[in-house]
Amino acid sequence: MAVALDPQAAPAGDDLQALLQRDAAEKVYGAGQILAYREAHPESYFRPNAALSLQAILLQSEREKVIVANKEKVYPVPGSTARVAMEDMNVQGIGHEYWIQDQPGGDNITALIAFLLALDDKPGE
């Protein structure tokens, strides 16, 4: 599950809920799209956003956008002009069927994502 903030969009800032509420037009859905952008712009540091990607795991409406993106033939095949979809490489993004009942950037999803981002794999260090 990969979602990033579009490189042309305004910076994310520090407000998690505002980030999660960003319009779909300001997001890049799909690993293929992110990797294709990085191939075309190797000088950039374009990466999936952890909070937006977690939201896509937990909200059905966001997951559906990633699944659609994974069907687009955007990833370049080295040494050719061909492009493939992530789905062609068995990356579908279907996952589970358990969802948080909320909207992007809603109170429940924002609280859960804040909690997940705060988890520490080495507490006390």
OpenMM code with the backbone's topology and positions (N, CA, C; nanometers):
from openmm import Vec3, app, unit

residues = "MET ALA VAL ALA LEU ASP PRO GLN ALA ALA PRO ALA GLY ASP ASP LEU GLN ALA LEU LEU GLN ARG ASP ALA ALA GLU LYS VAL TYR GLY ALA GLY GLN ILE LEU ALA TYR ARG GLU ALA HIS PRO GLU SER TYR PHE ARG PRO ASN ALA ALA LEU SER LEU GLN ALA ILE LEU LEU GLN SER GLU ARG GLU LYS VAL ILE VAL ALA ASN LYS GLU LYS VAL TYR PRO VAL PRO GLY SER THR ALA ARG VAL ALA MET GLU ASP MET ASN VAL GLN GLY ILE GLY HIS GLU TYR TRP ILE GLN ASP GLN PRO GLY GLY ASP ASN ILE THR ALA LEU ILE ALA PHE LEU LEU ALA LEU ASP ASP LYS PRO GLY GLU".split()
positions = [
    Vec3(0.0856, -0.1155, 0.0000),
    Vec3(0.0000, 0.0000, 0.0000),
    Vec3(0.0900, 0.1214, 0.0000),
    Vec3(0.0856, 0.1978, -0.1048),
    Vec3(0.1712, 0.3160, -0.1118),
    Vec3(0.0904, 0.4367, -0.1578),
    Vec3(0.0965, 0.5410, -0.0754),
    Vec3(0.0344, 0.6682, -0.1087),
    Vec3(0.1335, 0.7766, -0.0708),
    Vec3(0.1478, 0.8753, -0.1571),
    Vec3(0.2387, 0.9869, -0.1309),
    Vec3(0.1658, 1.1174, -0.1577),
    Vec3(0.2181, 1.2222, -0.1028),
    Vec3(0.1682, 1.3544, -0.1338),
    Vec3(0.2318, 1.3963, -0.2658),
    Vec3(0.1507, 1.4419, -0.3591),
    Vec3(0.1996, 1.4814, -0.4913),
    Vec3(0.3127, 1.5829, -0.4762),
    Vec3(0.4226, 1.5661, -0.5508),
    Vec3(0.5343, 1.6600, -0.5394),
    Vec3(0.4960, 1.8037, -0.5753),
    Vec3(0.3888, 1.8225, -0.6516),
    Vec3(0.3440, 1.9566, -0.6898),
    Vec3(0.2519, 2.0192, -0.5844),
    Vec3(0.2086, 1.9398, -0.4866),
    Vec3(0.1183, 1.9900, -0.3828),
    Vec3(0.1959, 2.0698, -0.2787),
    Vec3(0.1240, 2.1495, -0.2047),
    Vec3(0.1857, 2.2247, -0.0947),
    Vec3(0.2431, 2.1258, 0.0067),
    Vec3(0.3502, 2.1635, 0.0757),
    Vec3(0.4111, 2.0737, 0.1752),
    Vec3(0.3100, 2.0274, 0.2801),
    Vec3(0.3400, 1.9126, 0.3393),
    Vec3(0.2476, 1.8487, 0.4331),
    Vec3(0.2287, 1.9280, 0.5613),
    Vec3(0.3316, 1.9867, 0.6156),
    Vec3(0.3203, 2.0547, 0.7445),
    Vec3(0.3150, 1.9555, 0.8592),
    Vec3(0.2817, 2.0042, 0.9779),
    Vec3(0.2836, 1.9211, 1.0986),
    Vec3(0.1464, 1.8726, 1.1440),
    Vec3(0.0401, 1.9143, 1.0780),
    Vec3(-0.0947, 1.8785, 1.1195),
    Vec3(-0.1358, 1.7469, 1.0530),
    Vec3(-0.1335, 1.6388, 1.1318),
    Vec3(-0.1643, 1.5056, 1.0789),
    Vec3(-0.3047, 1.5004, 1.0200),
    Vec3(-0.4024, 1.5546, 1.0891),
    Vec3(-0.5393, 1.5482, 1.0392),
    Vec3(-0.5532, 1.6251, 0.9080),
    Vec3(-0.4881, 1.7397, 0.8964),
    Vec3(-0.4929, 1.8167, 0.7707),
    Vec3(-0.4289, 1.7377, 0.6572),
    Vec3(-0.3200, 1.6667, 0.6852),
    Vec3(-0.2556, 1.5832, 0.5836),
    Vec3(-0.3508, 1.4741, 0.5366),
    Vec3(-0.4123, 1.4035, 0.6311),
    Vec3(-0.5016, 1.2932, 0.5972),
    Vec3(-0.6263, 1.3402, 0.5241),
    Vec3(-0.6645, 1.4653, 0.5437),
    Vec3(-0.7823, 1.5209, 0.4779),
    Vec3(-0.7519, 1.5780, 0.3397),
    Vec3(-0.6265, 1.5768, 0.2982),
    Vec3(-0.5919, 1.6353, 0.1685),
    Vec3(-0.6748, 1.5699, 0.0589),
    Vec3(-0.7085, 1.6478, -0.0409),
    Vec3(-0.7883, 1.6023, -0.1536),
    Vec3(-0.7147, 1.4923, -0.2301),
    Vec3(-0.7898, 1.4000, -0.2879),
    Vec3(-0.7300, 1.2900, -0.3644),
    Vec3(-0.6427, 1.3424, -0.4787),
    Vec3(-0.6756, 1.4580, -0.5335),
    Vec3(-0.5962, 1.5154, -0.6436),
    Vec3(-0.4565, 1.5563, -0.5975),
    Vec3(-0.4371, 1.5687, -0.4677),
    Vec3(-0.3059, 1.6061, -0.4132),
    Vec3(-0.2241, 1.4847, -0.3705),
    Vec3(-0.2779, 1.3650, -0.3964),
    Vec3(-0.2097, 1.2420, -0.3559),
    Vec3(-0.1703, 1.1619, -0.4788),
    Vec3(-0.0652, 1.0833, -0.4628),
    Vec3(-0.0240, 0.9878, -0.5657),
    Vec3(-0.0498, 0.8504, -0.5072),
    Vec3(-0.1393, 0.7762, -0.5712),
    Vec3(-0.1770, 0.6430, -0.5244),
    Vec3(-0.1015, 0.5379, -0.6045),
    Vec3(-0.0467, 0.4384, -0.5361),
    Vec3(0.0141, 0.3238, -0.6011),
    Vec3(0.1665, 0.3253, -0.6023),
    Vec3(0.2239, 0.2100, -0.5738),
    Vec3(0.3697, 0.1970, -0.5734),
    Vec3(0.4284, 0.2210, -0.7116),
    Vec3(0.3601, 0.1741, -0.8157),
    Vec3(0.4100, 0.1927, -0.9518),
    Vec3(0.4225, 0.3389, -0.9876),
    Vec3(0.3242, 0.4188, -0.9494),
    Vec3(0.3267, 0.5611, -0.9784),
    Vec3(0.4417, 0.6303, -0.9054),
    Vec3(0.4629, 0.5920, -0.7816),
    Vec3(0.5705, 0.6511, -0.7022),
    Vec3(0.7067, 0.6102, -0.7592),
    Vec3(0.7217, 0.4822, -0.7908),
    Vec3(0.8481, 0.4358, -0.8482),
    Vec3(0.8738, 0.4965, -0.9857),
    Vec3(0.7695, 0.5112, -1.0667),
    Vec3(0.7853, 0.5718, -1.1990),
    Vec3(0.8301, 0.7169, -1.1863),
    Vec3(0.7746, 0.7880, -1.0898),
    Vec3(0.8164, 0.9273, -1.0683),
    Vec3(0.9632, 0.9320, -1.0269),
    Vec3(1.0030, 0.8423, -0.9383),
    Vec3(1.1430, 0.8385, -0.8943),
    Vec3(1.2365, 0.8049, -1.0086),
    Vec3(1.1941, 0.7169, -1.0991),
    Vec3(1.2759, 0.6844, -1.2165),
    Vec3(1.2937, 0.8077, -1.3039),
    Vec3(1.1862, 0.8844, -1.3225),
    Vec3(1.1899, 1.0023, -1.4078),
    Vec3(1.2596, 1.1209, -1.3408),
    Vec3(1.2632, 1.1214, -1.2088),
    Vec3(1.3227, 1.2315, -1.1323),
    Vec3(1.4169, 1.1753, -1.0253),
    Vec3(1.5300, 1.1183, -1.0665),
    Vec3(1.6177, 1.0535, -0.9681),
    Vec3(1.6757, 1.1496, -0.8642),
    Vec3(1.6731, 1.2778, -0.8938),
    Vec3(1.7256, 1.3762, -0.7985),
    Vec3(1.6287, 1.4021, -0.6830),
    Vec3(1.5047, 1.3598, -0.7004),
    Vec3(1.4040, 1.3851, -0.5967),
    Vec3(1.4149, 1.2823, -0.4849),
    Vec3(1.3553, 1.3149, -0.3744),
    Vec3(1.3450, 1.2194, -0.2641),
    Vec3(1.1965, 1.1886, -0.2447),
    Vec3(1.1351, 1.1381, -0.3498),
    Vec3(0.9918, 1.1099, -0.3489),
    Vec3(0.9695, 0.9709, -0.2929),
    Vec3(0.8984, 0.9635, -0.1833),
    Vec3(0.8736, 0.8367, -0.1155),
    Vec3(0.7280, 0.8304, -0.0702),
    Vec3(0.6772, 0.7086, -0.0452),
    Vec3(0.5426, 0.6979, 0.0133),
    Vec3(0.5391, 0.7687, 0.1484),
    Vec3(0.4253, 0.8216, 0.1828),
    Vec3(0.4047, 0.8866, 0.3109),
    Vec3(0.3450, 0.7834, 0.4058),
    Vec3(0.4055, 0.7652, 0.5214),
    Vec3(0.3609, 0.6620, 0.6157),
    Vec3(0.2161, 0.6834, 0.6592),
    Vec3(0.1799, 0.8051, 0.6928),
    Vec3(0.0440, 0.8312, 0.7408),
    Vec3(-0.0594, 0.8093, 0.6307),
    Vec3(-0.0326, 0.8600, 0.5105),
    Vec3(-0.1268, 0.8409, 0.4006),
    Vec3(-0.1377, 0.6934, 0.3618),
    Vec3(-0.0264, 0.6211, 0.3682),
    Vec3(-0.0280, 0.4786, 0.3349),
    Vec3(-0.1040, 0.3982, 0.4396),
    Vec3(-0.0869, 0.4321, 0.5679),
    Vec3(-0.1646, 0.3655, 0.6732),
    Vec3(-0.3137, 0.3918, 0.6545),
    Vec3(-0.3472, 0.5138, 0.6184),
    Vec3(-0.4877, 0.5456, 0.5952),
    Vec3(-0.5451, 0.4591, 0.4826),
    Vec3(-0.4636, 0.4329, 0.3803),
    Vec3(-0.5092, 0.3483, 0.2690),
    Vec3(-0.5243, 0.2025, 0.3112),
    Vec3(-0.4545, 0.1618, 0.4123),
    Vec3(-0.4699, 0.0259, 0.4639),
    Vec3(-0.6005, 0.0141, 0.5431),
    Vec3(-0.6381, 0.1235, 0.6099),
    Vec3(-0.7474, 0.1182, 0.7070),
    Vec3(-0.8829, 0.1683, 0.6574),
    Vec3(-0.8833, 0.2481, 0.5497),
    Vec3(-1.0088, 0.3006, 0.4961),
    Vec3(-1.0371, 0.2390, 0.3597),
    Vec3(-1.1537, 0.1811, 0.3456),
    Vec3(-1.1888, 0.1144, 0.2203),
    Vec3(-1.1866, 0.2117, 0.1024),
    Vec3(-1.2331, 0.3335, 0.1205),
    Vec3(-1.2370, 0.4299, 0.0101),
    Vec3(-1.0973, 0.4624, -0.0415),
    Vec3(-0.9994, 0.4702, 0.0472),
    Vec3(-0.8624, 0.4983, 0.0057),
    Vec3(-0.7978, 0.3734, -0.0560),
    Vec3(-0.8277, 0.2560, -0.0005),
    Vec3(-0.7738, 0.1312, -0.0538),
    Vec3(-0.8180, 0.1126, -0.1979),
    Vec3(-0.9443, 0.1425, -0.2264),
    Vec3(-0.9952, 0.1262, -0.3630),
    Vec3(-0.9163, 0.2112, -0.4630),
    Vec3(-0.8725, 0.3280, -0.4225),
    Vec3(-0.7934, 0.4145, -0.5106),
    Vec3(-0.6566, 0.3531, -0.5393),
    Vec3(-0.5986, 0.2885, -0.4402),
    Vec3(-0.4694, 0.2217, -0.4604),
    Vec3(-0.4863, 0.1019, -0.5535),
    Vec3(-0.5919, 0.0242, -0.5348),
    Vec3(-0.6163, -0.0925, -0.6198),
    Vec3(-0.6332, -0.0493, -0.7650),
    Vec3(-0.7077, 0.0579, -0.7893),
    Vec3(-0.7247, 0.1101, -0.9255),
    Vec3(-0.5893, 0.1544, -0.9814),
    Vec3(-0.5102, 0.2233, -0.9001),
    Vec3(-0.3783, 0.2709, -0.9445),
    Vec3(-0.2866, 0.1543, -0.9796),
    Vec3(-0.2971, 0.0446, -0.9057),
    Vec3(-0.2113, -0.0707, -0.9314),
    Vec3(-0.2437, -0.1392, -1.0639),
    Vec3(-0.3549, -0.1051, -1.1257),
    Vec3(-0.3930, -0.1625, -1.2551),
    Vec3(-0.3435, -0.0788, -1.3727),
    Vec3(-0.2933, 0.0416, -1.3444),
    Vec3(-0.2452, 0.1307, -1.4504),
    Vec3(-0.1038, 0.0906, -1.4922),
    Vec3(-0.0801, 0.0867, -1.6210),
    Vec3(0.0522, 0.0501, -1.6729),
    Vec3(0.1422, 0.1732, -1.6712),
    Vec3(0.2085, 0.1947, -1.5582),
    Vec3(0.2913, 0.3139, -1.5401),
    Vec3(0.4377, 0.2827, -1.5112),
    Vec3(0.4661, 0.1616, -1.4638),
    Vec3(0.6030, 0.1320, -1.4232),
    Vec3(0.6879, 0.0979, -1.5448),
    Vec3(0.7990, 0.1705, -1.5671),
    Vec3(0.8814, 0.1470, -1.6860),
    Vec3(0.9568, 0.0144, -1.6798),
    Vec3(0.9633, -0.0510, -1.7943),
    Vec3(1.0414, -0.1736, -1.8071),
    Vec3(1.1810, -0.1320, -1.8544),
    Vec3(1.2842, -0.1598, -1.7757),
    Vec3(1.4190, -0.1178, -1.8148),
    Vec3(1.4581, -0.1691, -1.9532),
    Vec3(1.5190, -0.0817, -2.0305),
    Vec3(1.5680, -0.1194, -2.1624),
    Vec3(1.4638, -0.1192, -2.2722),
    Vec3(1.3425, -0.0695, -2.2424),
    Vec3(1.2374, -0.0657, -2.3439),
    Vec3(1.1460, 0.0533, -2.3179),
    Vec3(1.0531, 0.0730, -2.4063),
    Vec3(0.9541, 0.1796, -2.3862),
    Vec3(0.8267, 0.1244, -2.3230),
    Vec3(0.8245, -0.0048, -2.2964),
    Vec3(0.7061, -0.0693, -2.2380),
    Vec3(0.6870, -0.0262, -2.0926),
    Vec3(0.5641, -0.0337, -2.0498),
    Vec3(0.5288, -0.0069, -1.9103),
    Vec3(0.4372, -0.1193, -1.8627),
    Vec3(0.4486, -0.1507, -1.7361),
    Vec3(0.3652, -0.2557, -1.6781),
    Vec3(0.2908, -0.2008, -1.5572),
    Vec3(0.1854, -0.2689, -1.5228),
    Vec3(0.1099, -0.2358, -1.4020),
    Vec3(0.1668, -0.3164, -1.2855),
    Vec3(0.1571, -0.2624, -1.1670),
    Vec3(0.2006, -0.3370, -1.0497),
    Vec3(0.1195, -0.4660, -1.0370),
    Vec3(-0.0054, -0.4626, -1.0789),
    Vec3(-0.0905, -0.5813, -1.0764),
    Vec3(-0.0289, -0.6938, -1.1601),
    Vec3(0.0387, -0.6577, -1.2714),
    Vec3(0.1052, -0.7576, -1.3553),
    Vec3(0.2183, -0.8283, -1.2818),
    Vec3(0.2677, -0.7640, -1.1755),
    Vec3(0.3750, -0.8228, -1.0941),
    Vec3(0.3194, -0.8783, -0.9631),
    Vec3(0.1889, -0.9069, -0.9632),
    Vec3(0.1179, -0.9626, -0.8478),
    Vec3(0.1143, -0.8696, -0.7273),
    Vec3(0.1191, -0.7389, -0.7521),
    Vec3(0.1002, -0.6395, -0.6472),
    Vec3(-0.0363, -0.5777, -0.6716),
    Vec3(-0.1363, -0.6313, -0.6022),
    Vec3(-0.2726, -0.5837, -0.6239),
    Vec3(-0.3191, -0.4886, -0.5147),
    Vec3(-0.2729, -0.5109, -0.3941),
    Vec3(-0.3128, -0.4250, -0.2838),
    Vec3(-0.4490, -0.4574, -0.2272),
    Vec3(-0.4968, -0.5776, -0.2496),
    Vec3(-0.6317, -0.6131, -0.2047),
    Vec3(-0.6355, -0.6298, -0.0530),
    Vec3(-0.5457, -0.7092, 0.0025),
    Vec3(-0.5345, -0.7219, 0.1470),
    Vec3(-0.6561, -0.7777, 0.2168),
    Vec3(-0.6927, -0.7151, 0.3255),
    Vec3(-0.7992, -0.7618, 0.4147),
    Vec3(-0.9341, -0.6998, 0.3813),
    Vec3(-1.0353, -0.7393, 0.4567),
    Vec3(-1.1696, -0.6845, 0.4388),
    Vec3(-1.2224, -0.6262, 0.5703),
    Vec3(-1.1347, -0.5691, 0.6487),
    Vec3(-1.1725, -0.5087, 0.7763),
    Vec3(-1.1397, -0.3604, 0.7694),
    Vec3(-1.2356, -0.2764, 0.7995),
    Vec3(-1.2198, -0.1331, 0.7767),
    Vec3(-1.2570, -0.0507, 0.8985),
    Vec3(-1.1964, 0.0646, 0.9086),
    Vec3(-1.2376, 0.1655, 1.0049),
    Vec3(-1.3517, 0.2431, 0.9389),
    Vec3(-1.4602, 0.2635, 1.0103),
    Vec3(-1.5729, 0.3393, 0.9556),
    Vec3(-1.5483, 0.4879, 0.9817),
    Vec3(-1.4888, 0.5521, 0.8840),
    Vec3(-1.4554, 0.6936, 0.8959),
    Vec3(-1.4287, 0.7469, 0.7564),
    Vec3(-1.3966, 0.8729, 0.7477),
    Vec3(-1.3609, 0.9350, 0.6209),
    Vec3(-1.2144, 0.9769, 0.6293),
    Vec3(-1.1488, 1.0009, 0.5153),
    Vec3(-1.0089, 1.0434, 0.5215),
    Vec3(-0.9910, 1.1648, 0.6129),
    Vec3(-0.9034, 1.1500, 0.7093),
    Vec3(-0.8771, 1.2570, 0.8043),
    Vec3(-0.9827, 1.2747, 0.9112),
    Vec3(-1.0746, 1.1796, 0.9222),
    Vec3(-1.1752, 1.1857, 1.0286),
    Vec3(-1.1099, 1.1662, 1.1649),
    Vec3(-1.1854, 1.1929, 1.2694),
    Vec3(-1.1300, 1.1856, 1.4054),
    Vec3(-1.0789, 1.0464, 1.4410),
    Vec3(-1.1552, 0.9407, 1.4066),
    Vec3(-1.1158, 0.8044, 1.4442),
    Vec3(-0.9904, 0.7598, 1.3708),
    Vec3(-0.9865, 0.7808, 1.2392),
    Vec3(-0.8702, 0.7358, 1.1616),
    Vec3(-0.7466, 0.8158, 1.1994),
    Vec3(-0.7631, 0.9444, 1.2251),
    Vec3(-0.6488, 1.0272, 1.2639),
    Vec3(-0.5913, 0.9805, 1.3971),
    Vec3(-0.6783, 0.9513, 1.4935),
    Vec3(-0.6313, 0.9040, 1.6242),
    Vec3(-0.5591, 0.7699, 1.6111),
    Vec3(-0.6142, 0.6794, 1.5315),
    Vec3(-0.5509, 0.5487, 1.5147),
    Vec3(-0.4152, 0.5620, 1.4447),
    Vec3(-0.4075, 0.6420, 1.3419),
    Vec3(-0.2803, 0.6587, 1.2707),
    Vec3(-0.1772, 0.7273, 1.3602),
    Vec3(-0.2190, 0.8250, 1.4388),
    Vec3(-0.1267, 0.8892, 1.5331),
    Vec3(-0.0723, 0.7865, 1.6317),
    Vec3(-0.1589, 0.6989, 1.6810),
    Vec3(-0.1156, 0.5928, 1.7720),
    Vec3(-0.0161, 0.4996, 1.7030),
    Vec3(-0.0489, 0.4542, 1.5826),
    Vec3(0.0393, 0.3612, 1.5118),
    Vec3(0.1753, 0.4240, 1.4806),
    Vec3(0.1758, 0.5506, 1.4436),
    Vec3(0.3022, 0.6184, 1.4144),
    Vec3(0.3866, 0.6392, 1.5397),
    Vec3(0.3209, 0.6424, 1.6557),
    Vec3(0.3923, 0.6648, 1.7815),
    Vec3(0.4497, 0.5369, 1.8411),
    Vec3(0.4130, 0.4211, 1.7882),
    Vec3(0.4640, 0.2957, 1.8449),
    Vec3(0.6150, 0.2912, 1.8344),
    Vec3(0.6763, 0.2387, 1.9362),
    Vec3(0.8214, 0.2333, 1.9463),
    Vec3(0.8638, 0.0878, 1.9554),
    Vec3(0.9485, 0.0429, 1.8612),
    Vec3(0.9909, -0.0969, 1.8641),
    Vec3(1.1025, -0.1218, 1.9652),
    Vec3(1.1539, -0.0172, 2.0276),
    Vec3(1.2575, -0.0314, 2.1303),
    Vec3(1.2272, 0.0631, 2.2472),
    Vec3(1.1171, 0.0377, 2.3176),
    Vec3(1.0832, 0.1278, 2.4279),
    Vec3(1.1907, 0.1251, 2.5366),
    Vec3(1.2130, 0.2405, 2.5934),
    Vec3(1.3106, 0.2501, 2.7019),
    Vec3(1.4514, 0.2781, 2.6557),
    Vec3(1.4756, 0.2768, 2.5280),
    Vec3(1.6113, 0.3064, 2.4785),
    Vec3(1.6233, 0.4501, 2.4393),
] * unit.nanometer
topology = app.Topology()
chain = topology.addChain("A")
for resn in residues:
    res = topology.addResidue(resn, chain)
    for name in ("N", "CA", "C"):
        topology.addAtom(name, app.Element.getBySymbol(name[0]), res)
